[in-house]
Amino acid sequence: MAFADSEDVVDALGRALSAAEDASVETLLDEATDLITGHLGCTPDPVPDAVKRVTARMVARVFSQAQISVGASQVQETAGPFSRSTSYASGTSNGSPWLAAADKVTLRPYRCGGGFRSVSLESPQTGKYRSYA
């Protein structure tokens, strides 16, 4: 079950979905949910409003990227003879949802396990244990 629905995406976009967008919105919502679940390390139940907004925003970015160069580190255009060049920053994705840095900050309070783990290690030379966090 996706963390958001098509109406949440409409709210994030600020407009109605086109026929092509409507046909792919459910798949993209599922992909965004999978990415968020992987980032959080769990499935929140119930889903917080902030998680729902991030999910919808991720899908809205996919639909908006056709109109603007989202994630582009450089865009170059010339008028004649009609040239356009776009360079994308490392880690950006075209055609599928992605977690932006701001999304990760928004999701931080909902991570499971706190993100840090304590690990006890035994020294092979001394046989003594030491705890690292």
N, CA, C and O atoms as a MOPAC input file, in Angstrom:
PM7 MOZYME 1SCF
protein

 N      0.84400 1    -1.18300 1     0.00000 1
 C      0.00000 1     0.00000 1     0.00000 1
 C      0.89000 1     1.24700 1     0.00000 1
 O      1.77900 1     1.37700 1     0.84200 1
 N      0.65500 1     2.14100 1    -0.92300 1
 C      1.44400 1     3.36400 1    -1.04500 1
 C      1.16000 1     4.30800 1     0.11800 1
 O      0.06900 1     4.30500 1     0.68800 1
 N      2.16500 1     5.11500 1     0.45900 1
 C      2.03500 1     6.06900 1     1.56000 1
 C      1.18100 1     7.28400 1     1.19400 1
 O      0.77300 1     8.03500 1     2.08100 1
 N      0.90600 1     7.48800 1    -0.08700 1
 C      0.09300 1     8.62000 1    -0.55700 1
 C     -0.79100 1     8.12100 1    -1.69000 1
 O     -0.63700 1     6.99300 1    -2.15800 1
 N     -1.72000 1     8.97100 1    -2.13200 1
 C     -2.57900 1     8.60300 1    -3.25300 1
 C     -2.52800 1     9.68600 1    -4.32100 1
 O     -1.84200 1    10.69600 1    -4.16000 1
 N     -3.25100 1     9.47400 1    -5.40400 1
 C     -3.19100 1    10.40100 1    -6.53400 1
 C     -3.67600 1    11.79600 1    -6.16100 1
 O     -3.19000 1    12.78100 1    -6.71600 1
 N     -4.62300 1    11.90100 1    -5.23200 1
 C     -5.09300 1    13.22700 1    -4.80200 1
 C     -3.98800 1    13.99100 1    -4.08100 1
 O     -3.90600 1    15.21400 1    -4.19500 1
 N     -3.13900 1    13.28400 1    -3.34400 1
 C     -1.99600 1    13.93200 1    -2.68700 1
 C     -1.01400 1    14.46700 1    -3.73000 1
 O     -0.42500 1    15.53200 1    -3.54900 1
 N     -0.84400 1    13.71700 1    -4.82800 1
 C      0.03400 1    14.16000 1    -5.90400 1
 C     -0.55700 1    15.39800 1    -6.58600 1
 O      0.16800 1    16.33800 1    -6.91100 1
 N     -1.87000 1    15.39300 1    -6.80000 1
 C     -2.54500 1    16.55900 1    -7.38600 1
 C     -2.31300 1    17.78300 1    -6.50700 1
 O     -2.03100 1    18.86900 1    -7.01500 1
 N     -2.42900 1    17.61300 1    -5.19700 1
 C     -2.18200 1    18.72600 1    -4.26900 1
 C     -0.73400 1    19.20600 1    -4.36300 1
 O     -0.47700 1    20.41000 1    -4.34900 1
 N      0.20900 1    18.27100 1    -4.46000 1
 C      1.62100 1    18.63900 1    -4.55300 1
 C      1.93600 1    19.35300 1    -5.86400 1
 O      2.75000 1    20.27600 1    -5.89600 1
 N      1.28200 1    18.91800 1    -6.94900 1
 C      1.49800 1    19.54400 1    -8.26200 1
 C      0.80500 1    20.89500 1    -8.38200 1
 O      1.29500 1    21.80500 1    -9.05000 1
 N     -0.34600 1    21.00800 1    -7.72000 1
 C     -1.13300 1    22.22200 1    -7.86400 1
 C     -1.94400 1    22.25300 1    -9.14100 1
 O     -2.36600 1    23.31800 1    -9.59100 1
 N     -2.16400 1    21.08800 1    -9.72400 1
 C     -2.95400 1    20.97900 1   -10.95200 1
 C     -3.45700 1    19.54700 1   -11.08800 1
 O     -3.01800 1    18.65000 1   -10.36800 1
 N     -4.38200 1    19.34800 1   -12.02300 1
 C     -4.90500 1    18.00200 1   -12.28900 1
 C     -3.86700 1    17.18700 1   -13.05100 1
 O     -2.99500 1    17.74500 1   -13.71800 1
 N     -3.96600 1    15.88100 1   -12.94800 1
 C     -3.07100 1    14.99500 1   -13.68700 1
 C     -3.52100 1    14.86500 1   -15.14000 1
 O     -4.71600 1    14.85400 1   -15.43500 1
 N     -2.55700 1    14.76800 1   -16.02900 1
 C     -2.87700 1    14.48300 1   -17.43000 1
 C     -3.25000 1    13.00100 1   -17.54000 1
 O     -3.08600 1    12.24800 1   -16.58000 1
 N     -3.74000 1    12.59100 1   -18.68200 1
 C     -4.11100 1    11.18800 1   -18.88800 1
 C     -2.89000 1    10.27500 1   -18.73700 1
 O     -2.99100 1     9.20800 1   -18.13100 1
 N     -1.74400 1    10.68000 1   -19.27700 1
 C     -0.52200 1     9.88400 1   -19.17300 1
 C     -0.04500 1     9.80600 1   -17.72400 1
 O      0.38300 1     8.74700 1   -17.26600 1
 N     -0.11800 1    10.91800 1   -17.00800 1
 C      0.27500 1    10.92100 1   -15.60500 1
 C     -0.65200 1    10.04300 1   -14.77600 1
 O     -0.19700 1     9.29800 1   -13.90900 1
 N     -1.94900 1    10.12900 1   -15.04300 1
 C     -2.92900 1     9.33600 1   -14.31600 1
 C     -2.68200 1     7.84100 1   -14.51000 1
 O     -2.90900 1     7.04400 1   -13.60000 1
 N     -2.21600 1     7.46900 1   -15.69700 1
 C     -1.95600 1     6.06400 1   -15.99500 1
 C     -0.74600 1     5.52600 1   -15.23100 1
 O     -0.67200 1     4.32500 1   -14.97300 1
 N      0.19400 1     6.38400 1   -14.86900 1
 C      1.42600 1     5.91800 1   -14.21700 1
 C      1.54200 1     6.30600 1   -12.74400 1
 O      2.49500 1     5.90400 1   -12.07700 1
 N      0.58900 1     7.07900 1   -12.23000 1
 C      0.72800 1     7.60300 1   -10.87200 1
 C      0.80300 1     6.50500 1    -9.81600 1
 O      1.58500 1     6.62900 1    -8.87300 1
 N      0.02600 1     5.44900 1    -9.93800 1
 C      0.02000 1     4.39200 1    -8.92300 1
 C      1.36300 1     3.66400 1    -8.86500 1
 O      1.86600 1     3.37200 1    -7.78000 1
 N      1.93400 1     3.37600 1   -10.01600 1
 C      3.24000 1     2.71300 1   -10.06500 1
 C      4.31700 1     3.59400 1    -9.44800 1
 O      5.15900 1     3.11700 1    -8.68800 1
 N      4.28400 1     4.88800 1    -9.78000 1
 C      5.26600 1     5.81800 1    -9.23000 1
 C      5.09000 1     5.98500 1    -7.72300 1
 O      6.07700 1     6.11100 1    -6.99800 1
 N      3.85500 1     5.98800 1    -7.24600 1
 C      3.61900 1     6.06000 1    -5.79900 1
 C      4.18200 1     4.82400 1    -5.09700 1
 O      4.75300 1     4.93200 1    -4.01200 1
 N      4.02100 1     3.66100 1    -5.70900 1
 C      4.58500 1     2.43400 1    -5.13900 1
 C      6.11100 1     2.49800 1    -5.10100 1
 O      6.72300 1     2.09100 1    -4.11400 1
 N      6.72800 1     3.00600 1    -6.17100 1
 C      8.18400 1     3.14600 1    -6.21400 1
 C      8.67500 1     4.11300 1    -5.14000 1
 O      9.66300 1     3.84500 1    -4.45600 1
 N      7.97700 1     5.24300 1    -4.99800 1
 C      8.35200 1     6.22200 1    -3.97600 1
 C      8.21000 1     5.61800 1    -2.57800 1
 O      9.05400 1     5.85100 1    -1.71300 1
 N      7.15900 1     4.85300 1    -2.35800 1
 C      6.94500 1     4.19700 1    -1.07300 1
 C      8.07200 1     3.21100 1    -0.78100 1
 O      8.55900 1     3.13600 1     0.34700 1
 N      8.48400 1     2.45800 1    -1.79600 1
 C      9.59300 1     1.51100 1    -1.62500 1
 C     10.87700 1     2.23900 1    -1.22200 1
 O     11.59400 1     1.78500 1    -0.33000 1
 N     11.16500 1     3.35400 1    -1.87100 1
 C     12.37000 1     4.12700 1    -1.55000 1
 C     12.31600 1     4.67400 1    -0.12600 1
 O     13.30800 1     4.62800 1     0.60100 1
 N     11.16800 1     5.18400 1     0.26000 1
 C     11.02400 1     5.73800 1     1.60500 1
 C     11.13900 1     4.63500 1     2.65000 1
 O     11.78800 1     4.82200 1     3.67800 1
 N     10.51400 1     3.48500 1     2.39500 1
 C     10.60500 1     2.36100 1     3.33000 1
 C     12.06500 1     1.93300 1     3.50500 1
 O     12.50400 1     1.65800 1     4.62100 1
 N     12.80400 1     1.87800 1     2.41400 1
 C     14.21900 1     1.55500 1     2.49300 1
 C     14.99700 1     2.57500 1     3.28000 1
 O     15.88800 1     2.21800 1     4.05100 1
 N     14.67500 1     3.83900 1     3.10000 1
 C     15.36300 1     4.90400 1     3.82600 1
 C     15.02700 1     4.86500 1     5.31300 1
 O     15.90700 1     5.03700 1     6.15700 1
 N     13.76200 1     4.64100 1     5.63200 1
 C     13.33400 1     4.61700 1     7.03000 1
 C     13.76800 1     3.34100 1     7.74900 1
 O     14.00800 1     3.35200 1     8.95600 1
 N     13.86500 1     2.25500 1     7.00900 1
 C     14.19100 1     0.98300 1     7.61900 1
 C     12.98400 1     0.27600 1     8.20200 1
 O     13.13000 1    -0.71800 1     8.91400 1
 N     11.79500 1     0.77400 1     7.90900 1
 C     10.55800 1     0.18200 1     8.40700 1
 C      9.37800 1     0.78700 1     7.64900 1
 O      9.54000 1     1.69900 1     6.83700 1
 N      8.19700 1     0.26100 1     7.93300 1
 C      6.96300 1     0.81700 1     7.37800 1
 C      6.18000 1     1.44600 1     8.51600 1
 O      5.67800 1     0.73100 1     9.38400 1
 N      6.06400 1     2.77500 1     8.53300 1
 C      5.33800 1     3.40700 1     9.63300 1
 C      3.84700 1     3.09700 1     9.57200 1
 O      3.24100 1     3.10100 1     8.50000 1
 N      3.26900 1     2.83100 1    10.73500 1
 C      1.83700 1     2.55600 1    10.80800 1
 C      1.30300 1     3.18200 1    12.08100 1
 O      1.64300 1     2.72600 1    13.17300 1
 N      0.48500 1     4.20500 1    11.97500 1
 C     -0.04100 1     4.82600 1    10.76000 1
 C      1.01000 1     5.69700 1    10.06900 1
 O      2.02600 1     6.05300 1    10.66600 1
 N      0.75300 1     6.02800 1     8.82100 1
 C      1.67400 1     6.84700 1     8.03600 1
 C      1.54100 1     8.30400 1     8.46300 1
 O      0.45800 1     8.87800 1     8.34700 1
 N      2.62600 1     8.91900 1     8.95700 1
 C      2.57100 1    10.33600 1     9.33600 1
 C      2.31400 1    11.23200 1     8.12000 1
 O      2.67200 1    10.88300 1     6.99500 1
 N      1.69500 1    12.37900 1     8.35800 1
 C      1.40800 1    13.32400 1     7.27300 1
 C      2.67100 1    13.74500 1     6.53200 1
 O      2.64400 1    13.91400 1     5.31200 1
 N      3.77500 1    13.91500 1     7.25200 1
 C      5.02500 1    14.33300 1     6.60400 1
 C      5.50600 1    13.27000 1     5.61400 1
 O      6.01200 1    13.61000 1     4.54400 1
 N      5.35600 1    11.99700 1     5.95400 1
 C      5.75600 1    10.91300 1     5.05500 1
 C      4.85300 1    10.90800 1     3.82300 1
 O      5.32100 1    10.68300 1     2.70700 1
 N      3.57600 1    11.15300 1     4.02600 1
 C      2.62500 1    11.22800 1     2.90700 1
 C      2.99900 1    12.37700 1     1.96500 1
 O      2.96500 1    12.21900 1     0.74500 1
 N      3.35500 1    13.53600 1     2.53700 1
 C      3.72000 1    14.69400 1     1.70800 1
 C      4.99500 1    14.42500 1     0.91100 1
 O      5.07600 1    14.78200 1    -0.26400 1
 N      5.98400 1    13.80300 1     1.53600 1
 C      7.23500 1    13.49600 1     0.82900 1
 C      6.96300 1    12.52700 1    -0.32200 1
 O      7.50100 1    12.69600 1    -1.41700 1
 N      6.13900 1    11.52500 1    -0.08000 1
 C      5.79800 1    10.55600 1    -1.13400 1
 C      5.15700 1    11.25800 1    -2.32300 1
 O      5.54700 1    11.03300 1    -3.46900 1
 N      4.17700 1    12.10500 1    -2.04900 1
 C      3.49200 1    12.84300 1    -3.12100 1
 C      4.45100 1    13.79100 1    -3.83700 1
 O      4.39900 1    13.93000 1    -5.05900 1
 N      5.32700 1    14.44200 1    -3.06900 1
 C      6.28400 1    15.38400 1    -3.65900 1
 C      7.26300 1    14.65900 1    -4.58500 1
 O      7.64100 1    15.19800 1    -5.62500 1
 N      7.67400 1    13.45000 1    -4.21900 1
 C      8.59300 1    12.67200 1    -5.05600 1
 C      7.96600 1    12.37000 1    -6.41600 1
 O      8.62900 1    12.47900 1    -7.44700 1
 N      6.68600 1    11.98800 1    -6.41700 1
 C      5.99700 1    11.68900 1    -7.67500 1
 C      5.74000 1    12.98000 1    -8.46000 1
 O      5.87000 1    12.99500 1    -9.68400 1
 N      5.38000 1    14.05000 1    -7.77000 1
 C      5.15800 1    15.33600 1    -8.43700 1
 C      6.43100 1    15.80100 1    -9.15700 1
 O      6.35500 1    16.38200 1   -10.23900 1
 N      7.59800 1    15.54400 1    -8.55700 1
 C      8.87000 1    15.91000 1    -9.20500 1
 C      9.05100 1    15.17300 1   -10.52300 1
 O      9.53400 1    15.74900 1   -11.49700 1
 N      8.66600 1    13.90500 1   -10.55800 1
 C      8.78600 1    13.12600 1   -11.80100 1
 C      7.93200 1    13.77000 1   -12.89100 1
 O      8.37800 1    13.91600 1   -14.02900 1
 N      6.70700 1    14.15300 1   -12.54300 1
 C      5.81000 1    14.75600 1   -13.53000 1
 C      6.26100 1    16.16200 1   -13.92000 1
 O      5.99000 1    16.60300 1   -15.03700 1
 N      6.93000 1    16.85800 1   -13.04000 1
 C      7.37700 1    18.22600 1   -13.32100 1
 C      8.67700 1    18.26900 1   -14.10400 1
 O      8.96100 1    19.26600 1   -14.76800 1
 N      9.46900 1    17.21000 1   -14.04200 1
 C     10.78700 1    17.26300 1   -14.66100 1
 C     10.73900 1    17.38600 1   -16.17800 1
 O     11.71700 1    17.81800 1   -16.78900 1
 N      9.63000 1    17.01700 1   -16.79300 1
 C      9.50800 1    17.19100 1   -18.24200 1
 C      9.42300 1    18.66800 1   -18.59600 1
 O      9.77100 1    19.06500 1   -19.70900 1
 N      8.96100 1    19.48600 1   -17.64900 1
 C      8.78600 1    20.91200 1   -17.91800 1
 C     10.01100 1    21.72600 1   -17.52500 1
 O     10.30200 1    22.75300 1   -18.13900 1
 N     10.73600 1    21.26400 1   -16.49300 1
 C     11.94700 1    21.95900 1   -16.06500 1
 C     13.04400 1    20.93400 1   -15.86000 1
 O     12.76200 1    19.74000 1   -15.75900 1
 N     14.26300 1    21.36900 1   -15.79800 1
 C     15.39200 1    20.46400 1   -15.63600 1
 C     15.68000 1    20.25700 1   -14.15300 1
 O     16.60300 1    20.86200 1   -13.60800 1
 N     14.90100 1    19.41200 1   -13.50800 1
 C     15.08000 1    19.13000 1   -12.08600 1
 C     16.36100 1    18.33700 1   -11.89800 1
 O     16.58200 1    17.34500 1   -12.59300 1
 N     17.20000 1    18.75500 1   -10.97600 1
 C     18.44800 1    18.05900 1   -10.69700 1
 C     19.56500 1    18.40800 1   -11.65400 1
 O     20.66500 1    17.86600 1   -11.54300 1
 N     19.30600 1    19.30100 1   -12.59200 1
 C     20.34600 1    19.67500 1   -13.54600 1
 C     21.40000 1    20.52400 1   -12.85600 1
 O     21.08000 1    21.46300 1   -12.12700 1
 N     22.65800 1    20.18300 1   -13.09500 1
 C     23.73400 1    20.99900 1   -12.55500 1
 C     24.12500 1    22.08700 1   -13.54600 1
 O     24.72100 1    23.09700 1   -13.17200 1
 N     23.78300 1    21.87100 1   -14.81500 1
 C     24.09100 1    22.85900 1   -15.84500 1
 C     23.14500 1    22.68300 1   -17.02400 1
 O     22.92900 1    21.56600 1   -17.49500 1
 N     22.58100 1    23.78800 1   -17.49900 1
 C     21.74400 1    23.78200 1   -18.69600 1
 C     22.28800 1    24.82900 1   -19.64300 1
 O     22.50300 1    25.97500 1   -19.24600 1
 N     22.51500 1    24.45000 1   -20.89400 1
 C     23.04900 1    25.37300 1   -21.88700 1
 C     22.15100 1    25.34200 1   -23.11300 1
 O     21.85300 1    24.27000 1   -23.63900 1
 N     21.72300 1    26.50100 1   -23.56400 1
 C     20.88000 1    26.60000 1   -24.75800 1
 C     21.46100 1    27.63000 1   -25.70700 1
 O     22.02900 1    28.63400 1   -25.27700 1
 N     21.31800 1    27.38000 1   -26.98500 1
 C     21.69200 1    28.36000 1   -28.00100 1
 C     20.54800 1    28.46600 1   -28.99300 1
 O     19.81400 1    27.49900 1   -29.19600 1
 N     20.38800 1    29.61800 1   -29.60700 1
 C     19.26700 1    29.85200 1   -30.51500 1
 C     19.52300 1    29.28500 1   -31.90800 1
 O     18.59900 1    28.76900 1   -32.53700 1
 N     20.70800 1    29.36600 1   -32.38300 1
 C     20.94800 1    28.80800 1   -33.70200 1
 C     22.25800 1    28.08200 1   -33.72400 1
 O     23.26900 1    28.60800 1   -33.25700 1
 N     22.26400 1    26.96100 1   -34.22000 1
 C     21.22800 1    26.15200 1   -34.85800 1
 C     20.50200 1    25.22200 1   -33.87700 1
 O     20.61000 1    24.00000 1   -33.98200 1
 N     19.78900 1    25.78400 1   -32.95900 1
 C     18.89900 1    25.06700 1   -32.04500 1
 C     19.58900 1    23.96700 1   -31.24000 1
 O     19.35200 1    22.78100 1   -31.47100 1
 N     20.40800 1    24.34800 1   -30.33500 1
 C     21.15700 1    23.40400 1   -29.51400 1
 C     20.70800 1    23.49400 1   -28.05500 1
 O     20.36400 1    24.57400 1   -27.57400 1
 N     20.71100 1    22.37800 1   -27.36400 1
 C     20.40400 1    22.35900 1   -25.93200 1
 C     21.22000 1    21.25000 1   -25.28600 1
 O     21.25900 1    20.12600 1   -25.78700 1
 N     21.86700 1    21.56700 1   -24.18200 1
 C     22.68600 1    20.60900 1   -23.46400 1
 C     22.35000 1    20.69300 1   -21.98100 1
 O     22.29000 1    21.78900 1   -21.42300 1
 N     22.13000 1    19.55200 1   -21.33500 1
 C     21.81700 1    19.50400 1   -19.91700 1
 C     22.72000 1    18.49500 1   -19.23900 1
 O     22.83900 1    17.35500 1   -19.68900 1
 N     23.35800 1    18.91500 1   -18.15200 1
 C     24.18200 1    18.02200 1   -17.34100 1
 C     23.49000 1    17.83900 1   -15.99600 1
 O     22.99200 1    18.80100 1   -15.41100 1
 N     23.46200 1    16.60400 1   -15.51200 1
 C     22.78100 1    16.31200 1   -14.25600 1
 C     23.78100 1    15.97900 1   -13.17000 1
 O     24.81100 1    15.35300 1   -13.41500 1
 N     23.45200 1    16.41400 1   -11.96300 1
 C     24.29400 1    16.13600 1   -10.81200 1
 C     24.25800 1    14.65000 1   -10.49700 1
 O     23.29600 1    13.95300 1   -10.82000 1
 N     25.30200 1    14.18900 1    -9.87500 1
 C     25.37400 1    12.78600 1    -9.47700 1
 C     24.20700 1    12.42900 1    -8.55900 1
 O     23.88600 1    13.17400 1    -7.63200 1
 N     23.58000 1    11.29300 1    -8.82200 1
 C     22.50100 1    10.82600 1    -7.96800 1
 C     21.11100 1    11.24200 1    -8.40000 1
 O     20.13300 1    10.80900 1    -7.79100 1
 N     20.98700 1    12.06700 1    -9.42700 1
 C     19.65500 1    12.43500 1    -9.88700 1
 C     19.09700 1    11.31900 1   -10.75400 1
 O     19.83600 1    10.47700 1   -11.26300 1
 N     17.79900 1    11.32900 1   -10.90900 1
 C     17.13200 1    10.25000 1   -11.61700 1
 C     16.10800 1    10.83700 1   -12.56900 1
 O     15.37000 1    11.75500 1   -12.21300 1
 N     16.06600 1    10.31100 1   -13.76200 1
 C     15.06100 1    10.74000 1   -14.73400 1
 C     14.04400 1     9.62800 1   -14.92900 1
 O     14.40600 1     8.48800 1   -15.22200 1
 N     12.77800 1     9.96300 1   -14.76600 1
 C     11.72400 1     9.00400 1   -15.03300 1
 C     11.27000 1     8.19200 1   -13.84400 1
 O     10.27600 1     7.47200 1   -13.94200 1
 N     11.95800 1     8.28300 1   -12.73100 1
 C     11.52900 1     7.56300 1   -11.53900 1
 C     11.72800 1     8.46200 1   -10.31900 1
 O     12.54300 1     9.38500 1   -10.34800 1
 N     10.98400 1     8.18900 1    -9.25300 1
 C     11.10200 1     9.03000 1    -8.04900 1
 C     12.48300 1     8.90400 1    -7.41000 1
 O     13.15800 1     7.88600 1    -7.56200 1
 N     12.89200 1     9.94000 1    -6.70100 1
 C     14.13300 1     9.93000 1    -5.94600 1
 C     13.94700 1    10.74000 1    -4.68100 1
 O     13.08700 1    11.61700 1    -4.60700 1
 N     14.76200 1    10.43400 1    -3.69000 1
 C     14.76300 1    11.16300 1    -2.43000 1
 C     15.76200 1    12.30200 1    -2.52700 1
 O     16.96100 1    12.07300 1    -2.68800 1
 N     15.27200 1    13.51700 1    -2.42900 1
 C     16.14400 1    14.68200 1    -2.40000 1
 C     16.66100 1    14.87900 1    -0.98000 1
 O     16.13200 1    14.29000 1    -0.03700 1
 N     17.67500 1    15.69400 1    -0.82800 1
 C     18.24900 1    15.95100 1     0.49100 1
 C     17.19100 1    16.48300 1     1.46200 1
 O     17.16200 1    16.08500 1     2.62600 1
 N     16.32600 1    17.37700 1     0.98600 1
 C     15.27500 1    17.93000 1     1.84900 1
 C     14.28200 1    16.84800 1     2.28700 1
 O     13.76000 1    16.89500 1     3.40100 1
 N     14.02200 1    15.87700 1     1.40800 1
 C     13.13700 1    14.76400 1     1.76400 1
 C     13.74300 1    13.95200 1     2.89800 1
 O     13.04300 1    13.57300 1     3.83800 1
 N     15.02900 1    13.68600 1     2.81500 1
 C     15.70400 1    12.89700 1     3.84600 1
 C     15.66800 1    13.59800 1     5.19900 1
 O     15.50700 1    12.95400 1     6.23600 1
 N     15.81700 1    14.91700 1     5.18200 1
 C     15.72800 1    15.68500 1     6.43100 1
 C     14.31400 1    15.59100 1     7.00100 1
 O     14.14000 1    15.41400 1     8.20700 1
 N     13.31300 1    15.70900 1     6.14400 1
 C     11.92100 1    15.62000 1     6.59000 1
 C     11.61600 1    14.24500 1     7.17300 1
 O     10.86800 1    14.13900 1     8.14500 1
 N     12.17700 1    13.20700 1     6.59800 1
 C     11.90900 1    11.83600 1     7.03700 1
 C     12.72600 1    11.41400 1     8.25500 1
 O     12.40600 1    10.40500 1     8.88300 1
 N     13.75400 1    12.14900 1     8.59600 1
 C     14.67000 1    11.76100 1     9.67300 1
 C     13.97200 1    11.37100 1    10.98000 1
 O     14.35900 1    10.37300 1    11.58700 1
 N     12.95200 1    12.12200 1    11.44200 1
 C     12.32100 1    11.74400 1    12.71800 1
 C     11.57800 1    10.40900 1    12.68500 1
 O     11.23900 1     9.86600 1    13.73600 1
 N     11.32400 1     9.88300 1    11.50200 1
 C     10.53000 1     8.66200 1    11.37200 1
 C     11.38200 1     7.42600 1    11.09200 1
 O     10.84700 1     6.34300 1    10.85500 1
 N     12.71800 1     7.58800 1    11.12100 1
 C     13.61100 1     6.44600 1    10.89200 1
 C     13.51500 1     5.47100 1    12.04500 1
 O     13.36800 1     5.87200 1    13.20000 1
 N     13.59700 1     4.20600 1    11.73200 1
 C     13.55000 1     3.15800 1    12.76000 1
 C     14.96300 1     2.82800 1    13.19500 1
 O     15.87400 1     2.73500 1    12.37200 1
 N     15.13600 1     2.65500 1    14.47200 1
 C     16.45000 1     2.27800 1    14.98400 1
 C     17.39100 1     3.44100 1    15.17600 1
 O     18.52300 1     3.23400 1    15.61200 1
 N     16.97500 1     4.66000 1    14.86900 1
 C     17.79300 1     5.83500 1    15.13200 1
 C     18.95100 1     6.05100 1    14.18500 1
 O     19.58900 1     7.10200 1    14.24400 1
 N     19.25200 1     5.10000 1    13.31300 1
 C     20.31800 1     5.30700 1    12.34100 1
 C     21.70600 1     4.92800 1    12.82300 1
 O     22.58600 1     4.69700 1    11.99400 1
 N     21.94500 1     4.85300 1    14.14000 1
 C     23.24500 1     4.45900 1    14.66800 1
 C     23.12300 1     3.12000 1    15.36800 1
 O     22.08000 1     2.80400 1    15.94100 1
 N     24.17200 1     2.34200 1    15.32300 1
 C     24.20100 1     1.04500 1    15.98100 1
 C     25.46500 1     0.96000 1    16.82700 1
 O     26.50700 1     1.49400 1    16.44800 1
 N     25.37300 1     0.29700 1    17.96100 1
 C     26.54200 1    -0.00800 1    18.77200 1
 C     27.05900 1    -1.37300 1    18.36500 1
 O     26.29300 1    -2.32000 1    18.17900 1
 N     28.36900 1    -1.45400 1    18.23100 1
 C     28.97900 1    -2.70700 1    17.81400 1
 C     30.11700 1    -3.01500 1    18.77200 1
 O     30.97500 1    -2.16800 1    19.02000 1
 N     30.12400 1    -4.21400 1    19.30500 1
 C     31.23600 1    -4.65700 1    20.15500 1
 C     32.21700 1    -5.42400 1    19.29200 1
 O     31.82800 1    -6.30600 1    18.52600 1
 N     33.49700 1    -5.08400 1    19.42000 1
 C     34.53700 1    -5.73800 1    18.64700 1
 C     35.55400 1    -6.35800 1    19.59300 1
 O     35.88200 1    -5.77900 1    20.62900 1
 N     36.04600 1    -7.52200 1    19.23900 1
 C     37.06500 1    -8.18500 1    20.03200 1
 C     38.40200 1    -8.03700 1    19.32500 1
 O     38.52200 1    -8.30800 1    18.13000 1
 N     39.39200 1    -7.60700 1    20.07200 1
 C     40.73000 1    -7.49200 1    19.51300 1
 C     41.35500 1    -8.87600 1    19.42700 1
 O     41.39800 1    -9.58600 1    20.43300 1
 N     41.84200 1    -9.28500 1    18.25400 1
 C     42.45000 1   -10.60600 1    18.13900 1
 C     43.74500 1   -10.71400 1    18.95600 1
 O     44.10500 1   -11.80800 1    19.39000 1
 N     44.44500 1    -9.60300 1    19.17100 1
 C     45.70500 1    -9.63300 1    19.91400 1
 C     45.47700 1    -9.76300 1    21.42500 1
 O     46.14600 1   -10.54600 1    22.10000 1
 N     44.51800 1    -8.97800 1    21.94400 1
 C     44.32700 1    -8.94500 1    23.39700 1
 C     43.13300 1    -9.74000 1    23.86700 1
 O     43.06300 1   -10.10000 1    25.04200 1
 N     42.19200 1   -10.02500 1    22.99000 1
 C     40.98400 1   -10.73900 1    23.39500 1
 C     40.01900 1    -9.86100 1    24.17600 1
 O     39.03100 1   -10.35900 1    24.71600 1
 N     40.29000 1    -8.55900 1    24.24600 1
 C     39.44000 1    -7.63700 1    24.98600 1
 C     38.37800 1    -7.04500 1    24.06100 1
 O     38.57400 1    -6.89000 1    22.85600 1
 N     37.26100 1    -6.72800 1    24.67600 1
 C     36.15900 1    -6.14600 1    23.93300 1
 C     36.17400 1    -4.64200 1    24.07900 1
 O     36.56600 1    -4.10200 1    25.11400 1
 N     35.74900 1    -3.98700 1    23.04200 1
 C     35.59700 1    -2.54400 1    23.06500 1
 C     34.31900 1    -2.20800 1    22.34300 1
 O     34.05000 1    -2.77800 1    21.28600 1
 N     33.51700 1    -1.29900 1    22.87500 1
 C     32.23200 1    -0.93500 1    22.27200 1
 C     32.37300 1     0.36200 1    21.50400 1
 O     32.92100 1     1.34100 1    22.01100 1
 N     31.88200 1     0.36500 1    20.29400 1
 C     31.88800 1     1.54400 1    19.44000 1
 C     30.46500 1     1.92800 1    19.10500 1
 O     29.63100 1     1.06400 1    18.83400 1
 N     30.18400 1     3.21800 1    19.12000 1
 C     28.83900 1     3.66400 1    18.76000 1
 C     28.92100 1     4.63800 1    17.62000 1
 O     27.89400 1     5.13800 1    17.16000 1

